Amino acid sequence: MNIHSIINNVMKNQEDKDISNFFKNDAADAEEICRSINTAFMISLCGSNHKNYNEADKYLKQFNNTVYKDLVEFYLQGKKLLEKEIETLVQSDKNFSTKLAKLNTYSMNHKSLTSSEGTDALWSVFFP
């Protein structure tokens, strides 16, 4: 169990949506580009098992020499920090590991987290 599989499970109800429009290189509107960067970031959090992971990763890498470079670096640094924080907590806090396992199990067995049990599981991990 890792953070990527949990986020992928949490976002699984989004996988049926056609997001191919999000990664167009010809987007002219800054708001549209930022929305696409955010979508790519969320997909990258799901890990390589997400069907759009490679497309999202490629999209984020294209901004190396653009005005969006700092924004993309911010997101990627946030991803690294989140992964490290979760890994550290799993190793040092048995209670957190239990909460993470509960969220993982719940997210694998339910289409969404809208029930009180689902939202409680999500909040206990990401907003303790």
N, C-alpha and C positions, 0 to 999 in steps of 0.2 A: 504494500500500500504506500503510495506517495501522493504528494500534493497534486501532481498533474492528473492522476487518475480520478481523484476526488473532484477537482474542478471540471474535468471532462464529464463526469457523471452529473454534476450539478447543472451543467450547460447542455446536457444531452437533448433536452426538448428544443434547443435552438438549431440542432444539426439538420433538421429537415428544411430549414429556410435557405433559399438561394442567396448566397452572399457573394457570388462572383462579381457583382457590380461594385463591391466595396474596394476591390483591388485594381481599379483601372488607373493607368498611369496618366491619363489625360484630364484628371479632375482639376478644375481651375479654381474652384471655390475653397477657401481656406477651411471653412467649417466642414465641408465634405471630406477634405483630406484628413483633418483631425479626427473625424468620426471613423474614417477608415483605419487610421493608425490605432485608435482605441480598439476597434474590432480585431485587428491583427494581434494586438497585445493580449486581448482576452483569449483568443485562439491559441496563442503561444503558451499561455498559462495551462492550457489543457494538455499540452505535451504532444509528442509526435504521433500518438494514436488518433488524434483528431483528423478527420478527413481533409481539412483545409490547412493543416499545420504548415506544410511546405510552401504553399501559396502565401500564407501570412508571413512566414519567416522571410521569404524572398521580398515581399512587399516592404517589410520594415528595413531590410538591408539596403534598399535603393535610396534611402534618404541620407546616406553618409555625407554628401557634400551639398546639402540644401539648407534652406532656412529652417527646416523641420528637424535637423540633426539633433539639436539639444533636446527637443521633445521626445524623440525616439530613444535617445540615450537615457533620458529620465525614466521612461517606461521599462527599458531593458534592465537598468540598474534596480528599479523597484522589483522586477521579477526575480533577480538574483537575491536581493535582500529578503524577499518573501520566502523563497526556497530555503535559504540559510536559516531564517528564523524558525520556520516550521521544523526543519531537520534538527535544529538545536533543541527545540521544545520537546520533540518526540524522544530524544535521547535523555533529556534531563527531567521531564515531568510526566510521570506515569498517568496522572489524571488527564493531562492534555492528550496523551496517546489514546486513552479510553474514549475521550470526546471525538477525536479524529476518526477512530475506528467506527464509532456510532454514526457519524456523518457519512462515512464511506458506505457502510451497510445500508443506511437509509436511502442515500442517493442512488445506489445500485438497484434498489427494489421499488422505487417510486418515480413516476414520471416528473414530478415537480416537488418543490419544497414548500408549497403554500400552506400546508397544514401547520398547526401549532407545533407539532412534534418535529416537522421538517425545519421550520424556521428556528426553533430552539436549538436543534443540532447545528445548523449553520452559524448562528450567532455565537454559540459556545466556543466555536473554533476561531472565527474571524473577528469577532467583536466581544472578547471575554470581559 
